[in-house]
Amino acid sequence: MICSKDDYVQSVLGLRLIESNSIGNDIWNEIQSVGLSNIVLDINSNYNLPLGKFNEYIFGQLLRATNRFEVEEQNLQFVARGVTIGEIDFLLFDKLTQRLIHLEIATKVYLKKKSNWVGPNLKDSLALKKEKYTNQLNQLHGLWDNLEEKYKRPIAHVNLILGHQWNRIADEKITNYSYFSFNESFLKTLKKNNYVWALPQKKDWFIEDEVLSKTLDFCNQIEPIKAVIELNRSPLVLIKKESIEEVFKCFITFWE
């Protein structure tokens, strides 16, 4: 682990709200007001979780530190005839509105490919994520009554998609939160502008650029990037000019 507890909390607080509704906006705004000193975290015990689950853990601790929301359930499994048929991320009680909220949270990376927002490895998309959420609600439809009966309140459903979105570079000009394909044109751009780069591990993708740039070793060797590309994966790369401190967080895609 190369970053501090506060760095990982800030990485979640620094995410952008990609998709939600008015209730989700209220939750996100409340999260933003939490003081870091009020958060209880055990980063070491949860560090080996996948990135999405790791961020979900931090988000849950942020929720518990708010004045407005109480976490009634987290990672609640629905079981029918001894078989787990689904799971929800959070069941919250909103003390302001006296309402129960079923909250699904996802932290995502999307790149704009034509008119669609897709994952860097082309295995998911914003449209697919929204469809999965709708399917989940339908799949568990018959089980919500049990929860509403238990808590004596109706349940509102919220899908909160957080993350960052990247656009393809224009005119071979590298900018922050841009992406470009691994090809001869890309290699010439790097060489012509005397760029150096570093590849953060996935757990650190959302860490602030300035923090990462102080913890990573930069080089001008293309082999580490090429090794990831050959696995049909698109690496996240921190890029900067050797003589300038400004860094750009970019994706380099294996696809055009």
Secondary structure by P-SEA (a helix, b strand, c coil): ccccaaaaaaaaaacccccccaaaaaaaaaaaacccccccccccccccccaaaaaaaaaaaaaaaccccccccccbbbbccccccccccbbbbccccccccbbbbbbbcccccccccccccccccaaaaaaaaaaaaaaaccaaaaaaaaacbbbbbbbbbbbbbbbccccccccccccccccaaaaaaaaaacccccccccccccccaaaaaacbbbbccaaaaaaaaaacbbbbbbbbcccccccccccccccc
